[in-house]
Amino acid sequence: MDGYALDDEPAADDLLLGDGSGLSAEQLSRAEERRRRRDVIEEGAPREGVDIIRRVEAAVIVGVQLPGRTSADVEASLDELEALLDTAGAEVVERVVQRLDTPQAATYIGGGKVGELRELVAAHGADAVVFDDELSPAQQRTLEERVKQKVLDRTIVILDIFAQHATSREGKAQVELAQLNYLLPRLRGWGTALSRQAGGRTAGGAGIGGRGPGETQLEVDRRRIMRRIAKLRRDLKDYARIRETKASERERNRVQVAALVGYTNAGKSSLLNRLTGADVLVENRLFATLDPTVRRLPLDDGRDIVLTDTVGFVRKLPHGLVEAFKSTLEESLTADLLVHVVDASHPEAESHIVAVHEVLEEIGADAGAEQLVLNKIDRADPATVEALARRVQVELDADPVLVSAHTGEGIEDLVERIGLRIPGQRIRISAHVPYARQDLVALAHRSGQVVKEAHGDKGTELVADLDVRAARRLRPYLDVDVFAEEPEDWERETGT
């Protein structure tokens, strides 16, 4: 991206003024794509009150390497920020990284870097500087005064992408609430075009320092935003009651739920389509899915469960955004099983797993059963995938399933594993399992709840609540044969 000149790439709006003659096919394509995305923002995004993001075509991005972070960590995070900006319709023309022991209170980065940023913005014709970390309102104001250009942060970029992709009324309301909560403390900094004070007669006799038209406009904007926030919160409570009613209906009908969770762009929607035959939108972009999608999934044992697709996560997901989207993520809270999808071809796959677990912990959805799925194995080196699978087995005590939503490889294994992890009718069994069959002990942990586990001279003493299918596989070692009256069913289920 370094060395990109604004004059070499026309703004998307310029294409509307002529036939585009003299432009390369690549320039036309990229400019047209930016125009298309901006049209989506103009038409679809909630813009009640004051706009949060003005049009951004070329941006300089800034990362800070603090103690405990490596340069590789910073570069990976900036790569993701660049992908976020691309999804939002902007292009990165330069990136800046600074090592600091602690962020500066006034400008987040050092004074020398601020001067460097100002020169880069002028040299590249950039219309925004985007920081990889969240800035305070005061830091944004100070930086804009010194850099002489719009200063944004990772939070507002994510909010803008959510605004583009929200389709349901609830999703749009959640985005708008998060946007307005972000905007409210920043009104003064983004209203620099308005005068702040007026004195003498202009102030209507209030004297020097009296309120002027700018200050009045800020108060009007603030009141409008606060009224809008109050209405959005009321609306979201109504949506929550509707969801609770639907959830109660599912509970009465004993419908079991598996929720697809994972890092953004891990292939959750593609996997949903492959598993259920659905036709959910699939795009190679971050946050292509925002509103939850629910489909029926038949299991091998004849049961039907509900499979739901949820919004993807990213590192440094703003806390306020997590709060706003708790209702969307509630499917994860109430699910019988979390199907955690990981892009096995991504070099940062392990850090993605950690980021997802952090968000799940934040919303209180980390206590349930989880099945790890390493997706996109068709795009990764087999040795790399196997090494990743071994590491997560050791470090996370997980037993991943390897699949490709694109080719269908491993899908049958995944359906079988989901059936084992989501219990059917559960019964309590007591068994003595020989050490040669510790795979059955592992099965009990995967597919049920182990009440007691003790190791003796000849094997493992096990008491567990298991679904019927899993319990039948332990039949030879049961202390009491609970299946004595149905041997044919047992033989059919176990294949013996």
N, C-alpha and C positions, 0 to 999 in steps of 0.2 A: 504493500500500500504506500510505502514511502515515496515521496517525490510526485505524488498525484497533483496535477494542476487543474484548478477549477475551469480554466479556459478551454481545456481539452475535452471537457464533458459538459454539454449544455444542460441547463436545468430542465426538468420535465415540462414546465410551463412553456418554455421556449418552443417546444414542438407544436404547441397549439397556434403559434403565430406564423408558421410557414410550413413548407412541405418537407422539411428536414433534409434538403439536398445538401450534399457536401459532408454528411455525417457517415461514419462507419456503421455497419450493421450492429456491431457490439454496442456502440454509443447509443444508437436508437433503441435497442432492446433494453439496455440498463435504464435509460431515462424514462422509457415508457413504463417499465416495471415500477419505478419510483412514483410516477404519476398515478398508476393504478392503485398502489398502496395508499397514497395520500388521499385519493378519492374515497377509499374505504373509510379512512379516518374521518374525512369531512362528513360523509353521509351516515356512517354507522355508529361512531363513538359518541358517548354521552357528553354533551357540551353545555350543561346547564351552568349559568353564571359566567365565569371567566375561563377562557381557554387556558389549559395548563401547559401544553407544548405548542410552540409555534413551529412553522415548517422548518425542518432540518434536512439538508441535503448532504453536507460534508461536515464531519466531526473529527476533532482530536480527542483521543481517549487518554485517561490518566490513571495510573495505578501506583499504589504506595506499598513498598515492601517493609513491613514491620517485623520486629523480632519474632522468631518462631515460624516465619514464612520464608520459603526458598524462592529464588528467582523463577524456578519452574512453576511453582504455585501461582505466582503473580502473572506469568505469561499465560498459563492455562485459564486463569480467571479473565484476563483481558481478551483472550480468544473467544470466550463465551460472551463477553460484553459486545464484541464485534459482531457475533452472530445475532445477538439481541437487536442491535442497531440495524443490521441488515433486514431482520424480520419487521422492524418498525418502519423501514423505508429509507434509511440513511446509509451513508457510506463512510467508512473510517479512512482518513487520509494520512494520519500520523498517530503514533502512540508514544507516551512519555511515562517513564518509570522513575521513581525516586525512593531511595532507602532512607528511612527515618526511624529513630528510636521511639518517637511518639508523634502523632499528628499535631500540627500547629493549630493553636486555638482560633486564630483569625482566618487563615487561608487554607488549612489542612496540609498544604505542602509548603516548602520553604520559599522565601522571597525571591531567591535566584530562579527557581523553577517557574514562579509566576511570570517573571520577565521573559523567560524562554517560551512559555506558553503564548504570551502576547505576540511574540515574533513569529511563532509557528502559525498562529491563526491568521496573521496578516499575509504570510508567505503563501499559504495554501488556499486562502480565501475561504476558510472554514466558517460556518455560521453557528457553531456550537462547540463547547468543550464539555465532555462527559466524563465524570469521575466514576471509578469502579466501586467506590464506597459511598454510603449515604452522607450527605453534607447537611449541616445545620442551616437554618434560614440565614443566620448572620454570616456564615462562611460563604454561602452563595452570593449574598449581596456584595460582600467585600471583593470576592473574586471577579464578579461582573464589572465592578468599578475599575479594577486594575487590568483585567484582560481586555476590556472593551468589547466583550461579546457575551452571548448567552451562555450560562453555565448550568448544566444539568447533572443529575447523578443516576446511578443504576436504578434506584427505586422508581423514578419517574419514567424511565424507559420501559420497565416491566409493566407499570400501570398503563402506559400508552398501548403496549401490545395487548394487554388484557382488554382494553377498550375496543381494539379492532376486532377481537375474536369472540367477544361475548355475544351470544345470540338470543338466549332466553331473557325474559323480563327480569327474572331474579339475578341472572348473571350480570346484566347491564346495571341493575341497581347496586349490586355489590361493588362493581368497578367504580361506579360514580361516587359511591360513598367513600371508598379508599382514596380516590382522586381529590375529592373535596377536603377530606381530613388532611391530606398532604398539602393542599394549596392554602388552607386557612392561615397558618402562621407565616406564609410567604407572600401574602398579598402586598405588603408594603414594599418588599424588594422588587416585585414584578410590576409595580405601578409607577416606575420611575418617570414615565412620560407625563404624569400629573404633577402639578405644583402641590406642595405640602402645606404651606402656610401663606397667609396674607395679613398685612398689617394696616393700621390706620383706617381710612374710610372703606377700603376694600373689605375689611373684616366686619363691616357693619357696626363700627364703633367699639369693637371688642379690644382694640389696641394691638400693639405689636405682638406677634405670636398667636393671634387669633386663628380660628379655623378658616382655611381657604377651600376652594373648590376641590382640590385634590384630596384633602383630608375627608371632606364630606363624601366623595366618591368611594373612598376606602371603607367608610362606615356603611354605606349603602351596599357595597359588595359583600362585606362581612355579614350583614344582616340577611341578605339574600341567601348566602351560602349556609348560614346556620339554620334558616328555615328549611332549606332544601335537605340538609342533613337530617333534621328531625323527621321530615316526611319519609325519607328513604329508610330510616330506622323503623318507622311504623310499618312501611310496606314489607320490609324484610321479616318482621315479626309475623305478618300475615302469611308470607310464604313458608315460614318455619312451621306454622300450625298446619298448613296443608301437607307438608312433608311428614309431620308427625302422624297425621291421620293415615297417610299411605303406609308409613312404617308399621303402624298398629295393625292395619289390615293384613300386611305381609306376615306379621307375627301371629295373628289369629289363624292365618292359613298355613303357618309353619313353612314359609318359603325361605330357603337358605340362600345366603348371598356371599359371593366372592367378589372382591373389589380389586381391579387392576390399579396398582400404584407404581410409581417410579419416576425417574428423572425425565425431564421434558425431552421429547424426541427419541425416547428409548424404544418406540415401536408398539406402544400399548394399543393404539387404535387398530393398527394392522393385525395385531394378535387377536383383538376382539372380533374383527372381521373373519379371520381364519377359523377361530373356534366356533363362532355362531352363525356364520354366513351373513353377517350384517353388512351394511354398506355405509359405514361411517367415514367421514372425510379423513383422508390421509394426505398429509403434506410433509415435506422434508424441511419443516420450519419449527422453531421453538413455539410452544403453546398453541399448536394447531387445534388442540382440543381444550375447551374451557368449561363447557357445560357437561355435566355427567350424562352418559348414555347407558341405558339399561337394556340388556337382551337376555333371552332364555338360553341356557346351556344344558342339553341332555347329557347325563353321565352314563357310564358303561353299565352301572347297576340298575338302570331304569329310572333313577331319580331325575327330576328337573330342578336346576338351581337358577338363580339370577346372577348374571355376570355384569358388572358395571365398570365403565371406563371413567377415570377421574382426571382432573387437571394434573399436569406434570409439575415437578419441583425443580428448582435451581438452587445453587449455592447463594447465600446472602439473600434469600427470599425475604423481603421486608416484613417485619413483624406485623405491621398494620395490615398488610395484604393477607397474611395468614389469618388474622382475626376476621377480616372482611369475608374471607372465603371459607370460614369454618363450616358454613352451611353446605357448601359444595363438597367439602371434604368429610361431611358427616357420614357418607356412605362407607368411608374407611373406618369410622368409629364403631359402626354397628355391624360390620361385615363379619361373617363366620370365619372367613379366611382372607388374608391379604396376599394377592399374587403380585409379588414385587418383581417388576420387569426391568432388566438391566441390558443396556447396549454392550454386548461382549466385545464388539469391534472397536469401542471407544478407548483411547489410551488412558482416560481418566475414569474408567469404569468403577474402580474401587472407591475413589473419592465421591463418585455419584451415589454409591450405596450409602456411604456415611451421611451425605447431605440429606438423602431421603429419610434415613432413620432419625436425624435431628428434627425434621419437620414433623414426622409422625409422633415423636416424643412430645413436641410442643403442643400438638392438638390432642394428646392423650390417646393416640391410637396405636401405641407401641406394645401393648400388653397382649394382643391377640395372636392367633396362629398366623404364621407367615410362610409362604412358599416362594423361594427365590427362583427366578427364571432368567437364564442367560440367553438373550435373544440375539438375532442377527449373526448367528454362527456361520452363515454362508458368506459373510463379508469379512471374516476374521481368519487368521492363521490357526489351524487346528491345535497346534502346540501351545499357542498363546491362550486359547480358550481353555484347554485342559489345565494349564498352569493357574489360570484365574479360578477355575472350579476348585482346584485343590486348596488354594489360599483361602477362599471363602469357607470351605469346609472346616479348615483348621481354625481360622480367626473368628468366624461368626457361628461356628457349629451349625452350619447350614448344609442342606443336601440339595444342590441346585439341579434343575432340569435344563438341558441344553436344547434349544429350539431355533427354528427359523420361521418366522411368520411369513416370509416371502416364499420359501420353497415348500413349507409344510413339514419339514424334518422335525421330528421330536414332538409333534402336536399330540399324537396318540398317547405318548408317555405322559405328557402334561395333563391331559384329561383324566388319565388313570390316577395320577398323583393328586389332582384336585379332589377326585372322588374319595381317595383315602384320607385326605386332610380334613375334608368337611364331613363330620360324622353323620351317619344316618341314625337309626335307633341304637342307642348305647346300652350296653349291659356291663355289669361288673364281673370280672374274671379274676381267678387266683390260679397261678401257674408256677411250675418250676421248670425253667428253660435251661437246657444244657449250654455250656459255654460254646459248643460247636454251632449253636443256633442263635448267636447274639444278634443276628439280623432281625429276628423276631422281636427282640427287646427294642431295637431301633425303630421297628415298625410301630410298636406300642407308643413310643414317644411321638412319632410323627402323626399318628392317626387318632390319638386319644389322650387321655389324662392319666398319667402314672401316679397312683396313690402311694405305693410302697415299692421299693426296689432294694433288695439285700443280696449280697454275694456270699454263697456258701462254698463248700468243698466241691460240689458236683455241678453247680450252676447258679442261676439267678432266680431268687424268689421274687415273684412279680404279682402285684395287685394293681389292676388298672380298669378304668372305664373306657371301653372301646366300642366302636360301631360293630355291628354284627359281622360284617365281612372280614374285618381285621381279626376279630375274636376267633372266627372259625379257623384261621390260619394257625392259631396257637392250640388247636384242639388236642393234638397228641400230648400236650404237656399240661393240660388243665387239671387242677386238683379235683374238680367236680365237672363232669361232662355235661354242660348245659345244652348240648346239641344232640343228646342221645336219641331223641325222638324224631330227628330229621336228618338222617345220614345222607339221603340223596341230595338234599340242598347243599350240605357241606361239601360233598364230592363235586357237585357242579360248580360251586363257587371257587374251590381251591384247585380244581383241575386234577385232582388225584384219583 
